C-alpha cells in the first residue's frame, strides 16, 4: 500500500512548509508514551517522566490515543499558523472536537461517520465497538467523550498547557532552530528544483517517482491509442492508501525531530493534507531491509558470508572453499554488494571481498526503523 501524491497542476506554490510547536509537542508526547520505540531519546524521556508531576503522568496515560499510531488531526494546523499548545484545540467547535477525537479513538478515518457522534446513538455505538477492539485507553477516552465532550476538551487543554511547564518549553527552545533550518532547506528545494525533488528528499529510501502512462488516440491518424506520459506522482511506501492532489488544495509539510523515524501523512476528509516528516530520514527503507533479511536465508550465501566475515577473500578462493563455480560466487557477491552488505578491497591485481560487519549488525535496527516509517 502507498500514499500517492499526484503532482499534475500542483506547483511549488501548492505546498506550505511550517514549523508549528504543537506538531512537535505531539511528537514528543508520542516518544514519552512509547519509549521502547525511540531508543535515541530514552535517557531524555526517562528523565522527564521521573521529574514530572503526577497530574502530567495521569494525562499522558489518559490521552495516549491522541498521539499513538493515528495522530489527532487537531494537532496540525490548516495553514502555517499556530499559537500555544492549547490554542488550536480551544478554537474547535465542540462537534468538530468530538468528530476528530472519535476518529482517533477508533484509529481510523475511513469507513466511519462521526460527524454527529454527540447526538446520534448509532454513531456512538459504532465508536464504542471500534474503540473497544483497541488497547486501552481507547475505549475509556471514547466513553469520556460521549459522556461529556466539553469536560474532556477542557481537561485536554489543561494538559497541553501543562506541557511547557513540565518539559516542552526547554525542548522547543533547542529543537525549533533545527526544524527551522530543515524547513528553510525544503523551501529552497521547492523553489529551485520543484515539488518532485523536494518530496523525494523527505523519504529517499522509500519514495518513488512514477510517471503513469496515459493512452490517447491521435485524431490525425487511424492508428489506435498510443501511450503518452501521464501525470508525475511521488509514491510513498506506507501501510495505508491515500491519494493526494495538491492541485485541489494546499499541502502542509512539517519537519520533526522527535517524530523520527515515523513519516506521517494526514489526509482526513475536508482538511488540508499534512506530511509530517523526520529531519533525518532513515537510510534504509522497508524494501531494502526485507531484501537484506532474505539475502541471508540462502544457506550457500550464509556460508559465503561466514567466510568473508573472518577475512577478505577473492572469488577464486571462495569458489574453492565453497565447491562452487566462480560465476556462481560472483552472482552471490554481486547481489550482496547491491544490498550494501559486502565491500570491495583492491590489492594490486587482486580483488578481495569482505563482509560489511556494521551493515549486518544494523539489519535488526534498520528493520525496526523501516517497520515504523
ABEGO torsion letter per residue (X at the ends): XBBBBBABGBBAAABBBBBBAAAAAAAAAAAAABAAABAAAAAAAAAAAAABBAAAAAAAAAAAAAABABBBAAABBABABEBBAAAAAAABBAAAAAAAAAAAAAGBABGBBAAAAAABAAAAAAAAAAAAABBOAAAAAAAAAAABAAAAAAAAAAAAAAAAAAAAAAAAAAAAAAAAAAAAAAAAAAAAAEAAAAAAAABAAABBBBBBBBBBBBAABABBBBBBBBBBBBBBBBABBBBBBAAABBBBBBBBAAAOABBBBBBBBGBBBBBBBBABBBABBAAAAAAAAAAAABAAAAAAAAAAAABBBBAAAAAAAAGBBAAAAAAAAAAAAAAGABBBBBBEABBBBBBBAAAAAAAAAAAAAAAAX
